[in-house]
Amino acid sequence: MKIYFCCTDFKAEPWLAALRAALPQAQIEVWAPGAGPADYAVVWAPPQQFLDEQPQIKALFNIGAGVDALTQLKLSPKTKLVRLDDAGMSVQMAEYVTHALIRHFREFDVYAADVANAKWSFRKPRLREDFPVGIMGLGVLGQRVVRAVQTFEFPVRGWSRSPKELHGVPCYAGDAQFAEFLAETKVLVCLLPLTEETRGIMNRETLAQLRPGAYVINVARGAHLVEEDLIPLIDSGQLAGATLDVFRQEPLPAGHPFWRHPKITVTPHTSARTLRDESVAQIAGKIVALEQGKPIAGVVDHHKGY
């Protein structure tokens, strides 16, 4: 069994060592153009040349939750595209979202600004029931974030492209229920996969349907947000602000207005990083299962894009 590692922005040697330890029976190498055929591949943003040269590969394992970069490439219909189900990312995502939510709800950003100016201030406590949290995207990551937000007793709503059922959470689905979901949301969290249907889903029209003074947290993909629509909505008071971890162009250009806006918090795509050991264990387990003819979780529907 032969496996290629083809991942931009990742140091190969630690991954190769971990994969070889988990799959000692396999031949595992870094892919190079013109290399012979392999059975499986561990990838992140591979070039189209890799896919063109390896049409026989049984499965591509993407070392990240989002597969939008891969779905834009031409894949062999015989090749399974497999995303990580969790691999330690869901807890990180829950940490990030609840931190951003509570920072806004408790107005810790306002306190920080006052403290920086040696000002001792007081803010009137706000009520959780006035801050219903709407989570777009109810996959593995979204469901973990739902549970974390519930821990702090915020009302939670969920929306996804297809119907979902979650205990204690009103769930909305599809275009027909999107406006109702937005109208009930004060803090909007985006955890959607990026597809043609969800690209630009947060725009002037949709964000204006949120409760007045709503807050936006985007931890999915930068292309979900129409960036030029955000600041006018904040400056008008329709939105209270935003915490953004992902952007259309990354790194975010130095001159981008998001850096300087006082009501926008920027982080460098760090809400949930891939954890190598957890990822390798999951990938190795799925390869073993496939070799035994068993079904695996995380196989991407090429038509849906997730």
C-alpha positions as CSV (number, residue, x, y, z in Angstrom):
1,M,0.0,0.0,0.0
2,K,1.4,3.4,-1.0
3,I,0.4,6.8,0.4
4,Y,1.5,10.2,-0.8
5,F,1.7,13.3,1.4
6,C,0.9,16.4,-0.7
7,C,0.3,19.3,1.6
8,T,1.2,23.0,1.1
9,D,1.9,25.0,4.2
10,F,2.7,21.9,6.3
11,K,6.1,20.6,7.3
12,A,6.3,17.1,5.8
13,E,8.7,15.3,8.2
14,P,6.6,15.3,11.4
15,W,3.5,14.1,9.4
16,L,5.5,11.4,7.6
17,A,6.9,10.1,10.9
18,A,3.5,10.0,12.5
19,L,1.8,8.4,9.5
20,R,4.6,5.7,9.2
21,A,4.3,4.9,12.9
22,A,0.5,4.6,12.6
23,L,0.7,2.6,9.3
24,P,3.9,0.6,9.4
25,Q,2.8,-1.7,6.6
26,A,2.5,1.3,4.2
27,Q,5.0,3.0,1.9
28,I,4.6,6.7,2.7
29,E,6.3,9.4,0.7
30,V,6.1,13.1,-0.3
31,W,4.6,13.4,-3.7
32,A,6.7,14.8,-6.5
33,P,5.6,15.5,-10.1
34,G,6.0,12.3,-12.2
35,A,5.9,10.0,-9.2
36,G,4.3,6.5,-9.7
37,P,0.8,5.6,-8.7
38,A,-0.4,5.4,-5.1
39,D,-3.4,4.0,-3.3
40,Y,-4.2,6.9,-0.9
41,A,-3.1,10.5,-0.3
42,V,-3.1,12.9,2.6
43,V,-3.5,16.4,1.1
44,W,-4.0,20.1,1.7
45,A,-4.5,22.4,-1.3
46,P,-2.8,20.0,-3.8
47,P,-2.1,21.2,-7.3
48,Q,-4.3,20.0,-10.2
49,Q,-1.3,18.2,-11.6
50,F,-1.3,15.8,-8.6
51,L,-4.9,14.9,-9.3
52,D,-4.3,14.5,-13.0
53,E,-1.4,12.2,-12.4
54,Q,-3.1,10.1,-9.8
55,P,-6.6,9.3,-11.1
56,Q,-6.5,5.8,-9.5
57,I,-6.2,7.0,-5.9
58,K,-8.9,5.4,-3.8
59,A,-9.3,8.3,-1.3
60,L,-7.9,11.7,-0.6
61,F,-7.7,12.6,3.1
62,N,-8.0,16.4,3.6
63,I,-6.2,17.5,6.7
64,G,-8.7,20.2,7.6
65,A,-12.5,20.5,8.0
66,G,-13.1,22.6,4.9
67,V,-12.8,21.0,1.5
68,D,-13.7,23.9,-0.7
69,A,-10.2,24.2,-2.2
70,L,-10.5,20.6,-3.3
71,T,-14.0,20.7,-4.7
72,Q,-12.9,23.5,-7.1
73,L,-10.4,21.1,-8.7
74,K,-11.2,18.3,-11.2
75,L,-11.3,15.0,-9.3
76,S,-11.7,11.5,-10.6
77,P,-15.2,10.2,-9.9
78,K,-13.6,7.0,-8.6
79,T,-11.7,8.9,-5.9
80,K,-13.3,9.4,-2.5
81,L,-12.7,12.9,-0.9
82,V,-12.6,12.5,2.9
83,R,-12.6,15.3,5.4
84,L,-11.6,15.2,9.1
85,D,-14.6,14.7,11.3
86,D,-13.1,16.5,14.3
87,A,-9.5,15.6,15.2
88,G,-9.5,18.1,18.0
89,M,-10.8,21.0,16.0
90,S,-14.4,21.1,17.5
91,V,-13.3,21.9,21.0
92,Q,-11.0,24.7,19.7
93,M,-13.9,26.1,17.7
94,A,-16.2,26.0,20.7
95,E,-13.6,27.8,22.7
96,Y,-13.1,30.5,20.1
97,V,-16.8,31.1,19.5
98,T,-17.8,31.2,23.2
99,H,-14.9,33.6,23.9
100,A,-16.0,36.0,21.2
101,L,-19.6,35.7,22.3
102,I,-19.0,36.4,26.0
103,R,-16.5,39.1,25.2
104,H,-19.2,40.9,23.3
105,F,-22.1,40.1,25.6
106,R,-20.2,41.1,28.7
107,E,-18.7,44.1,26.9
108,F,-15.1,43.1,27.9
109,D,-13.9,44.9,24.8
110,V,-15.3,48.2,26.1
111,Y,-13.8,47.6,29.5
112,A,-10.4,46.9,27.9
113,A,-10.6,50.2,26.0
114,D,-11.4,52.0,29.2
115,V,-8.6,50.3,31.2
116,A,-6.1,51.3,28.5
117,N,-7.1,54.9,29.3
118,A,-7.0,54.4,33.1
119,K,-10.7,54.7,33.3
120,W,-12.7,52.9,36.0
121,S,-16.1,52.2,34.4
122,F,-19.3,50.3,34.9
123,R,-21.6,48.7,32.4
124,K,-25.2,47.7,33.1
125,P,-25.5,43.9,33.0
126,R,-27.4,42.6,29.9
127,L,-29.8,39.7,29.8
128,R,-29.0,36.4,28.0
129,E,-32.5,36.1,26.7
130,D,-31.9,39.3,24.7
131,F,-29.0,37.7,22.9
132,P,-30.2,34.6,21.0
133,V,-27.3,33.0,19.2
134,G,-27.9,31.8,15.6
135,I,-25.5,29.2,14.4
136,M,-25.3,28.6,10.6
137,G,-23.9,25.1,9.9
138,L,-24.8,22.2,12.0
139,G,-22.2,19.6,11.2
140,V,-19.7,18.2,13.7
141,L,-18.1,21.6,14.5
142,G,-21.5,23.4,14.6
143,Q,-23.1,20.9,16.9
144,R,-20.1,21.1,19.3
145,V,-20.4,24.9,19.3
146,V,-24.1,24.6,20.0
147,R,-23.4,22.6,23.1
148,A,-20.8,25.0,24.3
149,V,-23.1,28.0,23.9
150,Q,-25.9,26.2,25.7
151,T,-23.6,25.7,28.7
152,F,-23.7,29.4,29.3
153,E,-27.5,29.4,29.0
154,F,-27.8,31.5,25.9
155,P,-30.9,30.8,23.7
156,V,-29.6,29.0,20.6
157,R,-31.1,28.5,17.1
158,G,-29.6,26.6,14.2
159,W,-29.8,26.8,10.4
160,S,-28.4,24.5,7.8
161,R,-28.9,23.8,4.1
162,S,-30.7,20.5,4.9
163,P,-32.9,19.7,7.9
164,K,-31.3,18.8,11.2
165,E,-32.7,17.9,14.6
166,L,-30.9,18.9,17.8
167,H,-32.2,18.4,21.3
168,G,-33.4,21.7,22.8
169,V,-32.5,23.8,19.7
170,P,-35.0,25.2,17.2
171,C,-33.6,24.2,13.8
172,Y,-34.3,25.9,10.5
173,A,-33.3,24.7,7.0
174,G,-33.1,26.0,3.5
175,D,-34.0,29.2,1.8
176,A,-37.6,29.0,3.0
177,Q,-36.7,29.3,6.7
178,F,-33.6,31.5,6.4
179,A,-35.4,34.9,6.9
180,E,-37.2,33.6,10.0
181,F,-33.9,32.3,11.4
182,L,-32.1,35.7,10.8
183,A,-35.0,37.6,12.4
184,E,-34.6,35.7,15.6
185,T,-30.8,36.0,15.8
186,K,-28.8,38.6,17.8
187,V,-25.4,36.9,17.5
188,L,-24.8,35.2,14.2
189,V,-22.1,32.5,14.0
190,C,-21.0,31.2,10.6
191,L,-19.8,27.6,10.5
192,L,-21.1,26.7,7.0
193,P,-19.1,24.8,4.4
194,L,-18.2,27.0,1.5
195,T,-20.3,26.1,-1.6
196,E,-21.7,28.1,-4.5
197,E,-24.9,28.3,-2.5
198,T,-23.3,29.7,0.6
199,R,-20.7,32.0,-1.0
200,G,-21.6,35.6,0.0
201,I,-24.4,34.4,2.3
202,M,-23.6,37.2,4.8
203,N,-24.3,40.4,2.8
204,R,-26.0,43.8,3.2
205,E,-29.5,42.2,2.6
206,T,-29.2,39.2,4.9
207,L,-27.3,40.9,7.7
208,A,-29.9,43.7,7.8
209,Q,-32.5,41.0,8.7
210,L,-30.8,40.3,12.0
211,R,-32.1,41.8,15.2
212,P,-31.0,45.5,15.5
213,G,-27.5,45.8,17.0
214,A,-26.6,42.2,16.1
215,Y,-23.1,40.8,16.3
216,V,-21.3,38.6,13.7
217,I,-18.7,35.8,14.3
218,N,-17.2,34.2,11.2
219,V,-15.0,31.2,11.7
220,A,-15.9,29.3,8.4
221,R,-14.5,30.9,5.2
222,G,-13.9,34.5,4.3
223,A,-15.9,34.1,1.1
224,H,-19.1,33.7,3.1
225,L,-19.0,37.4,3.9
226,V,-19.3,40.2,1.4
227,E,-16.6,42.2,3.1
228,E,-17.5,45.6,1.6
229,D,-21.1,45.4,3.1
230,L,-19.9,44.9,6.7
231,I,-18.5,48.3,7.8
232,P,-21.5,50.3,6.5
233,L,-23.8,48.1,8.5
234,I,-21.7,48.6,11.7
235,D,-21.3,52.3,11.2
236,S,-25.1,52.7,10.7
237,G,-25.7,50.9,14.0
238,Q,-27.5,48.0,12.4
239,L,-24.7,45.8,13.6
240,A,-22.8,46.2,16.8
241,G,-19.6,44.7,15.5
242,A,-17.9,41.5,14.4
243,T,-15.2,39.0,15.2
244,L,-13.6,37.6,12.1
245,D,-11.1,34.8,11.8
246,V,-11.3,34.2,8.1
247,F,-11.0,36.5,5.1
248,R,-11.3,36.5,1.3
249,Q,-7.5,37.2,1.1
250,E,-5.2,35.7,3.6
251,P,-3.0,37.0,5.1
252,L,-5.3,40.0,5.5
253,P,-3.6,42.9,3.6
254,A,-2.0,45.5,5.9
255,G,-4.1,48.3,4.4
256,H,-7.5,46.5,4.8
257,P,-10.0,48.6,6.8
258,F,-10.9,45.6,9.1
259,W,-7.6,46.0,10.9
260,R,-8.4,49.6,12.0
261,H,-12.1,49.5,12.7
262,P,-12.7,49.8,16.5
263,K,-15.7,47.4,16.4
264,I,-14.1,44.6,14.4
265,T,-11.9,42.0,16.0
266,V,-9.5,40.3,13.7
267,T,-7.6,37.0,14.3
268,P,-5.3,35.3,11.8
269,H,-7.3,32.1,10.9
270,T,-6.6,30.5,14.2
271,S,-10.0,29.5,15.5
272,A,-9.3,25.8,15.1
273,R,-5.9,24.4,14.0
274,T,-5.3,20.9,12.7
275,L,-3.8,18.7,15.5
276,R,-1.4,16.3,13.9
277,D,-1.6,13.3,16.2
278,E,-5.4,13.3,16.3
279,S,-5.6,13.7,12.5
280,V,-3.1,10.9,11.8
281,A,-5.0,8.5,14.1
282,Q,-8.3,9.3,12.3
283,I,-6.8,9.0,8.8
284,A,-5.0,5.8,9.7
285,G,-8.1,4.3,11.1
286,K,-10.1,5.2,8.0
287,I,-7.5,3.8,5.6
288,V,-7.5,0.5,7.5
289,A,-11.3,0.4,7.4
290,L,-11.3,1.1,3.6
291,E,-8.8,-1.7,3.0
292,Q,-11.1,-4.0,4.9
293,G,-14.1,-2.9,2.8
294,K,-15.8,-1.1,5.6
295,P,-17.7,2.2,5.4
296,I,-16.2,5.3,6.8
297,A,-17.5,8.7,8.0
298,G,-16.5,12.0,6.5
299,V,-16.9,11.1,2.8
300,V,-17.7,14.3,0.9
301,D,-20.7,14.5,-1.5
302,H,-19.2,15.9,-4.6
303,H,-22.5,17.5,-5.7
304,K,-23.1,19.2,-2.3
305,G,-19.5,20.1,-1.7
306,Y,-19.5,18.9,1.9
